[in-house]
């Protein structure tokens, strides 16, 4: 009787394989340093990502000639193959660097990203550093490791804890970056979220640099994307090409400046990035059916 009851009540268990969006595989280097003026010469990791975290003071981090100034609580990521360097002029600065290899489908969103992390995420990094100190042999008790030798008193599971803390940090940052209207993006929607994030960053860059020459090639270098991939992704999301968006934004900004009435046509042409007042006037006429001067006069007359 008891056997019959057990057969009826036991559910049909089935193993479920847990997915892993980020899996840290190896550590390449780890540095926890204070006030070192020149950390290392410009270099790149062919296969590894690098994370730089500023705890105190200021760290100057350079990625392919682009300078980033990190302040306490900020983290910057560098993708494999990107030449980078770090300089610390502040003797009281405290910083942490770690290079690692991992599955990188999802982590691509962090390419050359600089973000401010939460106190809880800072604590994860602090625990990671504690595990590194405990797990490996150190030189002069300083955490500056390129050749990892497990320590004789390495606590049980220390290396796995390093992976756990780092993976938890990466997933937390990815979740925050892919939030849409307060909702965390699911794994299925991640590709769309990455594309949306890329397009938003490109648009912010364009809007901020309208007065400067902007080309697709420049944007490819800035965001480390191939021309075809960037152009295709952008047009899919925006319904127009990058150059068309640049032209539209320049004309819109020019229209706003004409309505403000504080600048001449020549000044406006320069401020929004047109090569000459004549070229600006032709483009404006094609878009609005009148010259910039006529538009400004009509606006003042009716407002």
Residue frames as qw, qx, qy, qz and C-alpha x, y, z in Angstrom:
[[0.000, 0.885, 0.465, 0.000, 0.00, 0.00, 0.00],
 [0.307, -0.802, 0.101, 0.502, 2.78, 2.45, 0.95],
 [0.434, -0.144, 0.586, 0.669, 4.62, 1.72, -2.30],
 [0.236, 0.617, 0.653, 0.369, 1.55, 2.57, -4.35],
 [0.132, -0.939, -0.249, 0.197, 1.11, 5.89, -2.56],
 [0.408, -0.600, 0.316, 0.611, 4.77, 6.83, -3.16],
 [0.410, 0.166, 0.663, 0.604, 4.50, 6.09, -6.88],
 [0.113, 0.787, 0.561, 0.232, 1.48, 8.36, -7.18],
 [0.239, -0.941, -0.147, 0.190, 2.86, 11.30, -5.20],
 [0.533, -0.428, 0.329, 0.651, 6.49, 11.54, -6.40],
 [0.438, 0.810, -0.003, -0.389, 6.66, 14.11, -9.25],
 [0.877, 0.338, 0.163, 0.301, 8.48, 13.25, -12.49],
 [0.325, -0.804, 0.218, 0.448, 11.77, 15.02, -11.75],
 [0.756, 0.536, 0.164, 0.337, 13.79, 16.16, -14.73],
 [0.556, -0.381, 0.046, 0.738, 17.22, 17.74, -14.69],
 [0.293, 0.932, 0.206, 0.046, 17.37, 21.35, -15.89],
 [0.681, 0.081, 0.007, 0.728, 20.67, 22.74, -17.24],
 [0.152, -0.870, -0.204, 0.423, 21.24, 26.24, -15.83],
 [0.560, 0.720, 0.105, 0.396, 22.28, 28.82, -18.39],
 [0.537, -0.558, 0.001, 0.633, 25.39, 30.95, -17.89],
 [0.409, 0.895, 0.152, 0.094, 25.58, 34.26, -19.72],
 [0.157, 0.844, -0.461, 0.227, 29.02, 35.11, -18.32],
 [0.955, -0.267, -0.017, 0.126, 31.58, 32.50, -17.38],
 [0.036, -0.880, 0.473, 0.001, 35.01, 33.67, -16.22],
 [0.960, 0.187, -0.196, 0.064, 37.62, 31.17, -17.39],
 [0.766, 0.018, -0.191, 0.614, 41.08, 32.52, -16.56],
 [0.213, -0.952, -0.014, 0.219, 42.86, 35.40, -14.85],
 [0.707, 0.550, -0.059, 0.440, 45.69, 37.03, -16.76],
 [0.367, 0.254, -0.363, 0.818, 46.84, 39.72, -14.31],
 [0.416, -0.797, -0.433, -0.063, 45.76, 41.46, -11.12],
 [0.382, 0.256, -0.261, 0.849, 47.06, 44.73, -9.62],
 [0.385, -0.835, -0.391, -0.035, 45.97, 46.46, -6.43],
 [0.593, 0.106, -0.108, 0.791, 48.11, 49.54, -6.09],
 [0.178, -0.917, -0.278, 0.224, 48.39, 52.96, -4.48],
 [0.075, -0.942, 0.148, 0.293, 50.09, 56.04, -5.91],
 [0.663, -0.107, 0.512, 0.536, 52.20, 54.47, -8.64],
 [0.154, 0.632, -0.153, -0.743, 52.96, 57.14, -11.23],
 [0.521, 0.397, -0.562, -0.505, 53.41, 54.86, -14.26],
 [0.839, -0.133, 0.428, -0.309, 51.67, 51.53, -13.92],
 [0.696, -0.003, 0.634, 0.337, 52.77, 49.93, -17.17],
 [0.007, -0.299, 0.478, 0.826, 53.49, 50.76, -20.79],
 [0.665, 0.295, -0.061, -0.683, 50.78, 50.75, -23.44],
 [0.075, -0.148, 0.978, 0.125, 49.76, 47.18, -24.22],
 [0.714, -0.006, -0.163, -0.681, 46.81, 45.02, -25.13],
 [0.502, -0.134, 0.835, -0.183, 45.53, 41.59, -24.14],
 [0.212, 0.125, -0.752, -0.612, 44.86, 39.50, -27.28],
 [0.411, -0.302, -0.823, -0.250, 42.13, 37.43, -25.60],
 [0.337, -0.421, -0.681, 0.496, 41.46, 39.02, -22.22],
 [0.139, -0.854, -0.285, -0.412, 39.20, 41.78, -20.98],
 [0.407, 0.037, -0.473, 0.780, 40.50, 44.27, -18.43],
 [0.334, -0.831, -0.413, -0.167, 38.61, 45.97, -15.63],
 [0.350, 0.221, -0.338, 0.845, 40.01, 49.08, -13.93],
 [0.412, -0.762, -0.490, -0.096, 38.38, 50.27, -10.70],
 [0.187, 0.488, -0.298, 0.799, 39.21, 53.53, -8.95],
 [0.523, -0.532, -0.630, 0.216, 38.76, 53.35, -5.18],
 [0.313, -0.816, -0.159, 0.460, 40.39, 56.65, -4.14],
 [0.239, -0.531, 0.339, 0.739, 41.87, 59.69, -5.87],
 [0.614, 0.665, -0.033, -0.425, 42.00, 59.80, -9.68],
 [0.639, -0.124, 0.665, 0.365, 43.23, 57.36, -12.31],
 [0.391, 0.631, -0.295, -0.602, 43.98, 58.42, -15.89],
 [0.675, 0.072, 0.729, 0.090, 43.08, 55.50, -18.14],
 [0.263, 0.574, -0.405, -0.662, 43.91, 55.64, -21.86],
 [0.705, 0.239, 0.667, 0.012, 42.27, 53.49, -24.52],
 [0.564, 0.414, 0.478, 0.531, 43.71, 53.89, -28.02],
 [0.252, 0.201, 0.041, 0.946, 44.59, 57.56, -27.39],
 [0.385, -0.646, -0.328, -0.571, 41.23, 58.29, -25.72],
 [0.186, 0.213, -0.652, 0.704, 41.76, 59.53, -22.17],
 [0.572, -0.594, -0.475, -0.306, 39.36, 58.63, -19.36],
 [0.030, 0.420, -0.559, 0.715, 39.63, 60.11, -15.87],
 [0.621, -0.384, -0.676, -0.098, 38.27, 57.70, -13.29],
 [0.212, -0.501, 0.402, -0.736, 37.15, 58.90, -9.90],
 [0.180, -0.111, 0.892, -0.400, 36.14, 56.88, -6.83],
 [0.582, 0.300, 0.605, -0.454, 33.39, 54.38, -7.60],
 [0.627, 0.620, -0.177, -0.437, 33.98, 54.32, -11.35],
 [0.706, -0.123, 0.664, 0.212, 34.93, 51.28, -13.42],
 [0.470, 0.646, -0.338, -0.497, 36.17, 51.13, -17.01],
 [0.862, 0.038, 0.503, 0.049, 36.32, 48.03, -19.22],
 [0.181, 0.652, -0.558, -0.481, 38.71, 47.32, -22.09],
 [0.936, 0.244, 0.103, -0.231, 37.95, 44.68, -24.72],
 [0.795, -0.181, 0.431, 0.386, 40.54, 42.19, -26.00],
 [0.620, 0.376, 0.366, 0.584, 42.97, 43.61, -28.53],
 [0.034, 0.948, 0.152, 0.278, 42.45, 47.27, -27.54],
 [0.552, 0.241, -0.340, 0.722, 45.67, 49.11, -26.70],
 [0.416, -0.846, -0.212, -0.256, 45.46, 50.75, -23.28],
 [0.470, 0.245, -0.459, 0.713, 47.53, 52.33, -20.55],
 [0.463, -0.807, -0.361, -0.060, 47.06, 53.82, -17.10],
 [0.377, 0.377, -0.310, 0.787, 48.78, 56.73, -15.36],
 [0.485, -0.754, -0.436, 0.075, 48.37, 57.87, -11.77],
 [0.275, 0.575, -0.199, 0.744, 49.55, 61.36, -10.84],
 [0.539, -0.651, 0.079, -0.529, 47.76, 61.31, -7.50],
 [0.230, 0.374, -0.837, 0.326, 50.00, 59.73, -4.79],
 [0.403, -0.050, 0.675, -0.616, 46.93, 58.93, -2.70],
 [0.714, 0.191, -0.311, -0.598, 45.07, 57.20, -5.53],
 [0.450, -0.161, 0.866, -0.147, 44.04, 53.61, -4.92],
 [0.657, 0.369, -0.300, -0.585, 43.11, 51.44, -7.88],
 [0.653, -0.098, 0.749, -0.055, 42.46, 47.83, -8.83],
 [0.499, 0.483, -0.495, -0.522, 43.08, 46.20, -12.21],
 [0.624, -0.088, 0.774, -0.057, 42.18, 42.69, -13.27],
 [0.444, 0.400, -0.559, -0.575, 42.49, 41.07, -16.71],
 [0.557, 0.008, 0.793, -0.248, 40.47, 37.92, -17.39],
 [0.224, 0.054, -0.756, -0.612, 39.09, 35.73, -20.15],
 [0.419, 0.245, 0.687, -0.541, 35.43, 34.82, -20.32],
 [0.306, 0.509, 0.748, 0.294, 32.53, 33.98, -22.59],
 [0.144, -0.307, -0.015, 0.940, 31.94, 37.29, -24.30],
 [0.043, 0.513, 0.699, 0.496, 28.62, 37.27, -26.17],
 [0.267, -0.850, -0.453, -0.022, 26.91, 39.31, -23.47],
 [0.502, -0.623, -0.049, 0.598, 29.91, 41.18, -22.15],
 [0.430, 0.336, 0.372, 0.751, 30.35, 42.89, -25.53],
 [0.128, -0.887, -0.367, -0.250, 27.99, 45.53, -24.15],
 [0.541, -0.782, -0.009, 0.309, 30.83, 46.60, -21.82],
 [0.706, 0.303, 0.151, 0.622, 33.31, 47.40, -24.61],
 [0.314, 0.268, -0.075, 0.908, 35.24, 50.54, -23.58],
 [0.388, -0.747, -0.420, -0.340, 32.49, 51.35, -21.07],
 [0.197, 0.174, -0.542, 0.799, 33.00, 53.59, -18.06],
 [0.514, -0.577, -0.495, -0.396, 30.30, 53.18, -15.40],
 [0.204, -0.465, 0.532, -0.677, 29.70, 54.12, -11.79],
 [0.542, -0.159, -0.824, -0.046, 29.01, 51.08, -9.65],
 [0.591, -0.674, -0.156, -0.414, 26.93, 50.74, -6.50],
 [0.299, -0.648, 0.608, -0.348, 28.27, 50.25, -3.00],
 [0.901, -0.085, 0.385, -0.184, 27.15, 46.61, -3.12],
 [0.844, 0.510, -0.062, 0.151, 29.17, 46.12, -6.32],
 [0.125, 0.787, -0.502, 0.337, 32.17, 47.82, -4.73],
 [0.650, -0.452, 0.538, -0.289, 31.90, 45.29, -1.93],
 [0.963, 0.227, 0.143, -0.010, 32.07, 42.46, -4.49],
 [0.576, 0.690, -0.307, 0.312, 35.34, 43.87, -5.78],
 [0.256, -0.702, 0.539, -0.389, 36.68, 44.22, -2.26],
 [0.863, -0.200, 0.425, -0.187, 35.88, 40.55, -1.59],
 [0.865, 0.484, -0.055, 0.116, 37.49, 39.60, -4.89],
 [0.245, 0.764, -0.473, 0.363, 40.68, 41.38, -3.83],
 [0.576, -0.521, 0.530, -0.341, 40.58, 39.60, -0.45],
 [0.960, 0.079, 0.263, -0.060, 40.35, 36.22, -2.21],
 [0.671, 0.662, -0.238, 0.234, 43.24, 37.11, -4.53],
 [0.108, -0.737, 0.553, -0.374, 45.41, 37.98, -1.52],
 [0.726, -0.322, 0.535, -0.288, 44.50, 34.67, 0.12],
 [0.938, 0.278, 0.176, -0.108, 44.77, 32.46, -2.98],
 [0.773, 0.548, -0.104, 0.302, 48.16, 33.31, -4.51],
 [0.691, -0.307, -0.064, 0.651, 51.78, 33.85, -3.64],
 [0.129, 0.982, 0.121, 0.058, 52.62, 37.58, -3.54],
 [0.643, 0.285, -0.164, 0.692, 55.82, 39.56, -4.03],
 [0.173, 0.122, -0.341, 0.916, 56.59, 41.81, -1.02],
 [0.077, 0.474, 0.749, -0.457, 52.98, 41.34, 0.11],
 [0.266, 0.426, -0.102, -0.859, 51.81, 43.43, -2.85],
 [0.652, 0.411, 0.629, -0.103, 49.02, 42.29, -5.13],
 [0.360, 0.718, -0.354, -0.478, 50.74, 42.74, -8.50],
 [0.670, -0.099, 0.734, 0.050, 50.48, 39.39, -10.23],
 [0.538, 0.528, -0.419, -0.506, 51.30, 38.29, -13.77],
 [0.496, 0.206, -0.843, -0.031, 52.47, 34.77, -12.92],
 [0.696, -0.431, 0.093, -0.567, 49.90, 33.11, -10.68],
 [0.416, 0.181, -0.859, 0.238, 51.25, 30.64, -8.15],
 [0.658, -0.569, -0.368, -0.330, 48.66, 29.20, -5.71],
 [0.164, -0.656, 0.528, -0.514, 49.59, 29.93, -2.10],
 [0.322, 0.085, -0.920, 0.207, 50.40, 27.14, 0.33],
 [0.072, 0.280, 0.729, -0.621, 47.63, 28.33, 2.67],
 [0.272, -0.086, -0.444, -0.850, 45.07, 28.96, -0.07],
 [0.496, 0.069, 0.577, -0.646, 41.58, 28.70, 1.48],
 [0.369, 0.257, 0.885, 0.119, 39.22, 26.07, 0.14],
 [0.322, 0.706, 0.615, 0.137, 37.48, 27.29, -3.02],
 [0.174, -0.675, -0.005, 0.717, 39.29, 30.65, -3.16],
 [0.128, -0.140, 0.608, 0.771, 39.81, 30.51, -6.92],
 [0.019, -0.508, -0.806, -0.304, 36.16, 29.67, -7.51],
 [0.146, -0.777, -0.438, 0.428, 35.11, 32.53, -5.22],
 [0.168, -0.423, 0.283, 0.844, 37.17, 34.89, -7.40],
 [0.001, 0.189, 0.759, 0.623, 35.17, 33.74, -10.42],
 [0.131, -0.647, -0.749, 0.051, 31.88, 34.03, -8.52],
 [0.156, -0.708, -0.224, 0.651, 32.48, 37.59, -7.35],
 [0.089, -0.305, 0.450, 0.834, 33.65, 38.72, -10.78],
 [0.041, -0.312, -0.829, -0.462, 30.74, 37.07, -12.59],
 [0.132, -0.708, -0.644, 0.257, 28.23, 38.52, -10.13],
 [0.127, -0.601, 0.016, 0.789, 29.66, 41.99, -10.68],
 [0.040, -0.106, 0.639, 0.761, 29.54, 41.66, -14.48],
 [0.079, -0.481, -0.839, -0.242, 25.97, 40.37, -14.52],
 [0.140, -0.720, -0.474, 0.488, 24.84, 43.16, -12.18],
 [0.067, -0.492, 0.224, 0.839, 26.34, 45.83, -14.42],
 [0.010, -0.099, -0.787, -0.609, 24.84, 44.21, -17.54],
 [0.073, -0.618, -0.779, 0.072, 21.41, 44.20, -15.91],
 [0.095, -0.719, -0.238, 0.646, 21.63, 47.89, -15.08],
 [0.061, -0.354, 0.460, 0.812, 22.81, 48.83, -18.57],
 [0.112, -0.171, -0.822, -0.532, 19.95, 46.94, -20.22],
 [0.106, 0.491, 0.678, -0.537, 17.15, 48.30, -18.06],
 [0.025, -0.273, -0.513, -0.814, 14.30, 49.59, -20.21],
 [0.442, -0.496, -0.188, -0.723, 11.67, 51.74, -18.56],
 [0.485, -0.475, 0.518, -0.520, 12.55, 50.26, -15.18],
 [0.967, 0.020, 0.139, -0.215, 12.30, 46.68, -16.48],
 [0.397, -0.517, 0.712, 0.262, 15.23, 44.29, -16.56],
 [0.623, 0.458, -0.439, -0.457, 15.77, 42.92, -20.05],
 [0.922, -0.119, 0.353, -0.102, 15.47, 39.14, -20.39],
 [0.502, -0.338, 0.660, 0.444, 18.10, 36.99, -22.04],
 [0.525, 0.486, 0.651, 0.253, 15.94, 36.63, -25.15],
 [0.206, 0.950, 0.225, 0.064, 15.75, 40.41, -25.58],
 [0.558, -0.618, 0.163, 0.529, 19.43, 41.02, -24.89],
 [0.516, 0.153, 0.466, 0.702, 20.55, 41.36, -28.52],
 [0.070, 0.796, 0.427, 0.424, 17.89, 44.00, -29.12],
 [0.429, -0.880, -0.112, 0.171, 18.90, 45.81, -25.92],
 [0.617, -0.330, 0.286, 0.655, 22.56, 45.86, -27.00],
 [0.354, 0.422, 0.484, 0.680, 21.62, 47.31, -30.39],
 [0.153, -0.894, -0.359, -0.220, 19.35, 49.90, -28.79],
 [0.553, -0.734, 0.022, 0.394, 22.11, 50.89, -26.37],
 [0.568, -0.043, 0.378, 0.730, 24.60, 51.25, -29.23],
 [0.182, 0.643, 0.466, 0.580, 22.26, 53.47, -31.27],
 [0.332, -0.910, -0.249, -0.006, 21.49, 55.65, -28.24],
 [0.595, -0.565, 0.154, 0.551, 25.20, 56.14, -27.55],
 [0.460, 0.220, 0.451, 0.733, 25.89, 56.98, -31.19],
 [0.000, -0.807, -0.433, -0.403, 23.07, 59.55, -31.18],
 [0.461, -0.851, -0.107, 0.228, 24.32, 61.14, -27.97],
 [0.595, -0.276, 0.295, 0.695, 27.80, 61.41, -29.47],
 [0.306, 0.473, 0.490, 0.665, 26.45, 62.99, -32.66],
 [0.183, -0.893, -0.362, -0.195, 24.29, 65.48, -30.76],
 [0.555, -0.740, 0.014, 0.380, 27.24, 66.47, -28.58],
 [0.474, -0.350, 0.432, 0.683, 29.67, 66.94, -31.49],
 [0.510, 0.731, 0.453, 0.010, 27.48, 68.52, -34.16],
 [0.105, 0.955, -0.166, -0.224, 29.92, 71.40, -34.66],
 [0.334, -0.552, 0.707, 0.289, 32.73, 68.96, -35.49],
 [0.528, 0.339, -0.637, -0.448, 33.34, 66.80, -38.58],
 [0.656, -0.130, 0.669, -0.324, 31.55, 63.48, -38.01],
 [0.521, 0.340, -0.654, -0.430, 31.97, 60.48, -40.29],
 [0.949, -0.145, -0.125, -0.253, 30.87, 56.87, -40.11],
 [0.741, 0.287, -0.471, 0.382, 34.54, 55.88, -39.94],
 [0.010, -0.474, 0.475, -0.742, 35.04, 58.11, -36.90],
 [0.730, -0.311, 0.169, -0.584, 32.03, 56.54, -35.17],
 [0.940, 0.082, -0.331, -0.006, 33.34, 53.05, -35.95],
 [0.493, 0.342, -0.544, 0.586, 36.62, 53.90, -34.21],
 [0.286, -0.441, 0.341, -0.779, 34.84, 55.56, -31.31],
 [0.791, -0.195, 0.258, -0.520, 32.55, 52.60, -30.61],
 [0.207, -0.388, 0.893, 0.100, 34.82, 49.82, -31.92],
 [0.719, 0.362, 0.547, -0.229, 32.40, 48.45, -34.50],
 [0.402, 0.050, 0.657, 0.636, 32.89, 47.52, -38.12],
 [0.194, 0.170, -0.192, -0.947, 31.36, 49.87, -40.69],
 [0.417, -0.160, -0.733, -0.513, 28.87, 47.32, -42.06],
 [0.376, -0.385, -0.802, 0.259, 27.73, 46.17, -38.61],
 [0.082, -0.369, -0.349, 0.857, 27.33, 49.69, -37.26],
 [0.249, 0.114, -0.329, -0.904, 25.53, 51.00, -40.35],
 [0.425, -0.224, -0.803, -0.353, 23.16, 48.01, -40.55],
 [0.317, -0.410, -0.735, 0.438, 22.34, 48.10, -36.83],
 [0.005, -0.309, -0.178, 0.934, 21.74, 51.85, -36.89],
 [0.324, 0.020, -0.463, -0.825, 19.48, 51.84, -39.94],
 [0.402, -0.301, -0.857, -0.113, 17.45, 48.94, -38.56],
 [0.267, -0.472, -0.626, 0.561, 16.80, 50.82, -35.32],
 [0.019, -0.475, -0.109, 0.873, 16.38, 54.37, -36.66],
 [0.544, 0.654, 0.523, -0.043, 14.89, 53.80, -40.10],
 [0.370, 0.921, -0.116, 0.040, 17.57, 56.06, -41.61],
 [0.804, 0.237, -0.248, 0.486, 21.31, 55.99, -42.16],
 [0.551, -0.502, -0.225, 0.627, 23.86, 57.62, -39.88],
 [0.269, 0.024, 0.218, 0.938, 24.68, 60.41, -42.33],
 [0.202, -0.576, -0.531, -0.588, 20.98, 61.17, -42.78],
 [0.529, -0.708, -0.435, 0.172, 20.57, 61.50, -39.00],
 [0.487, -0.304, -0.040, 0.818, 23.60, 63.79, -38.75],
 [0.087, 0.262, 0.375, 0.885, 22.22, 66.05, -41.50],
 [0.361, -0.663, -0.556, -0.349, 18.75, 66.10, -39.92],
 [0.565, -0.629, -0.347, 0.405, 20.13, 66.99, -36.48],
 [0.385, -0.128, 0.092, 0.909, 22.29, 69.76, -37.89],
 [0.083, -0.420, -0.452, -0.783, 19.33, 71.29, -39.70],
 [0.485, -0.689, -0.530, -0.099, 17.14, 71.00, -36.62],
 [0.540, -0.502, -0.215, 0.640, 19.74, 72.65, -34.41],
 [0.237, 0.088, 0.257, 0.933, 20.22, 75.36, -37.04],
 [0.240, -0.607, -0.540, -0.531, 16.47, 76.01, -37.07],
 [0.545, -0.689, -0.417, 0.234, 16.50, 76.43, -33.28],
 [0.471, -0.315, -0.004, 0.824, 19.42, 78.87, -33.48],
 [0.077, 0.338, 0.421, 0.838, 17.68, 80.88, -36.19],
 [0.384, -0.713, -0.517, -0.278, 14.62, 81.18, -33.96],
 [0.567, -0.576, -0.271, 0.522, 16.78, 82.34, -31.06],
 [0.296, 0.909, 0.156, 0.247, 18.07, 85.13, -33.32],
 [0.453, -0.841, 0.204, 0.213, 21.39, 85.63, -31.52],
 [0.550, -0.315, 0.586, 0.504, 23.70, 84.37, -34.28],
 [0.385, 0.575, -0.347, -0.634, 24.30, 85.17, -37.95],
 [0.931, 0.289, -0.044, -0.219, 23.79, 82.62, -40.71],
 [0.542, 0.580, -0.569, 0.214, 27.57, 82.19, -41.03],
 [0.212, -0.454, 0.704, -0.503, 27.94, 81.63, -37.28],
 [0.823, -0.020, 0.345, -0.451, 25.11, 79.11, -37.24],
 [0.840, 0.440, -0.304, -0.093, 26.59, 77.22, -40.18],
 [0.319, 0.526, -0.700, 0.362, 29.85, 76.87, -38.24],
 [0.434, -0.333, 0.595, -0.589, 28.14, 75.98, -34.95],
 [0.865, 0.077, 0.333, -0.366, 26.23, 73.06, -36.47],
 [0.629, -0.272, 0.670, 0.285, 29.09, 71.71, -38.56],
 [0.691, 0.675, 0.258, 0.026, 28.36, 72.76, -42.13],
 [0.717, -0.008, 0.197, 0.668, 31.44, 73.28, -44.28],
 [0.167, 0.078, 0.163, 0.969, 30.28, 76.70, -45.54],
 [0.308, 0.368, 0.390, -0.786, 27.35, 79.14, -45.19],
 [0.467, 0.306, -0.445, -0.700, 26.47, 78.54, -48.85],
 [0.357, 0.006, -0.927, -0.112, 26.24, 74.77, -48.38],
 [0.031, 0.273, 0.757, -0.593, 24.19, 75.29, -45.23],
 [0.379, 0.354, 0.070, -0.852, 21.79, 77.61, -47.07],
 [0.475, 0.180, -0.681, -0.527, 21.26, 75.09, -49.89],
 [0.281, -0.121, -0.941, 0.142, 20.52, 72.26, -47.46],
 [0.121, 0.321, 0.572, -0.746, 18.22, 74.45, -45.37],
 [0.441, 0.293, -0.205, -0.823, 16.30, 75.59, -48.46],
 [0.441, 0.067, -0.835, -0.322, 15.87, 71.98, -49.60],
 [0.214, -0.226, -0.885, 0.346, 14.47, 71.04, -46.19],
 [0.018, 0.537, 0.548, -0.642, 12.27, 74.09, -45.46],
 [0.350, 0.684, 0.557, 0.315, 11.56, 75.71, -48.83],
 [0.024, 0.985, 0.021, 0.171, 13.15, 79.02, -47.87],
 [0.514, 0.490, -0.446, 0.544, 16.58, 80.41, -47.05],
 [0.511, -0.322, -0.585, 0.541, 17.83, 80.64, -43.45],
 [0.066, -0.035, -0.116, 0.990, 17.46, 84.43, -43.57],
 [0.442, -0.260, -0.418, -0.750, 13.88, 84.22, -44.83],
 [0.621, -0.371, -0.690, 0.029, 13.04, 81.66, -42.14],
 [0.381, -0.239, -0.468, 0.761, 14.46, 83.87, -39.38],
 [0.128, -0.057, -0.071, -0.988, 12.58, 86.94, -40.66],
 [0.551, -0.310, -0.562, -0.533, 9.32, 85.02, -40.95],
 [0.581, -0.341, -0.679, 0.293, 9.75, 83.61, -37.43],
 [0.219, -0.164, -0.331, 0.903, 10.43, 87.02, -35.88],
 [0.274, -0.147, -0.274, -0.910, 7.45, 88.55, -37.71],
 [0.660, -0.324, -0.524, -0.429, 5.06, 85.89, -36.41],
 [0.707, -0.414, -0.493, 0.293, 6.48, 85.59, -32.89]]
